[in-house]
């Protein structure tokens, strides 16, 4: 399983730990991934995702999983998140009547 957030695309970064004597040691900086279950209001079901703590705060700030996915770009999302986004778009298109 890749160490990548399914909603924001945040992944492992590589850099240096620099000591007081300015020695550089290669290091991997891992994202803070959490296994969470989020509720989709439009679909009426729960979805298990592996997201960073930062993404979880963003989902809460935007008003839930549906609002986050509608606003999110396709490039950062994982395959499962893209499928969810498409399902939500279909469901919202069905429930809203067509404007004259």
C-alpha positions in Angstrom: 0.0 0.0 0.0 1.4 3.3 -1.0 2.1 6.0 1.6 0.0 8.6 -0.2 -3.1 10.4 0.9 -6.2 9.4 -1.1 -7.7 12.9 -1.1 -4.9 15.4 -1.3 -2.1 13.2 -2.9 0.4 14.1 -0.2 3.2 11.5 -0.3 6.6 10.8 1.2 9.2 13.5 0.9 13.0 13.1 1.0 15.3 15.6 2.5 18.2 16.1 5.0 18.4 16.3 8.8 21.0 18.9 9.4 23.0 18.8 12.7 24.5 21.6 14.6 27.8 20.9 12.9 26.0 21.1 9.6 26.3 17.4 8.8 23.5 16.2 6.5 21.8 12.9 7.0 19.3 11.7 4.4 15.9 11.2 5.8 12.3 10.3 4.7 9.5 12.5 5.9 6.3 10.4 6.0 2.8 11.9 5.8 0.6 11.5 8.9 -1.8 8.9 7.4 -4.9 7.9 9.3 -7.4 5.1 8.4 -10.8 6.8 8.6 -14.4 6.1 7.7 -16.2 9.1 6.3 -20.0 9.4 5.7 -21.2 10.4 2.2 -24.5 12.2 2.6 -25.4 12.1 -1.1 -24.8 8.4 -1.5 -26.0 7.5 2.0 -23.1 5.2 2.8 -19.8 5.1 4.6 -16.4 5.1 2.9 -13.1 3.9 4.2 -10.2 6.0 3.2 -6.5 6.4 4.1 -6.0 10.2 4.5 -3.6 12.6 6.2 -4.6 14.5 9.3 -4.4 17.7 7.2 -6.9 16.3 4.6 -9.2 15.3 7.4 -9.2 18.9 8.7 -9.9 20.1 5.2 -12.9 17.8 4.8 -14.3 19.1 8.0 -13.7 22.7 7.0 -15.5 22.3 3.6 -18.5 20.7 5.2 -18.1 17.0 4.6 -16.8 14.4 2.1 -19.2 15.3 -0.6 -18.4 19.0 -0.6 -14.7 18.2 -0.5 -14.8 15.8 -3.5 -16.9 18.1 -5.6 -14.4 20.9 -5.2 -11.3 18.7 -5.5 -9.3 18.4 -8.7 -9.0 15.0 -10.4 -5.2 14.9 -10.4 -4.7 14.6 -6.6 -7.4 12.0 -6.0 -6.8 8.3 -5.8 -8.8 5.9 -8.1 -11.3 5.1 -5.4 -11.8 8.8 -4.6 -12.3 9.6 -8.3 -15.0 6.9 -8.5 -16.7 8.3 -5.4 -16.6 11.8 -7.0 -18.3 10.5 -10.1 -21.0 8.7 -8.1 -21.7 11.8 -6.1 -22.0 14.0 -9.3 -24.4 11.5 -10.8 -26.5 11.3 -7.6 -26.7 15.1 -7.3 -27.6 15.5 -10.9 -30.5 13.1 -10.5 -31.9 14.7 -7.4 -31.7 18.3 -8.7 -34.4 19.2 -11.3 -33.1 20.6 -14.6 -33.2 24.4 -14.8 -35.5 25.7 -17.5 
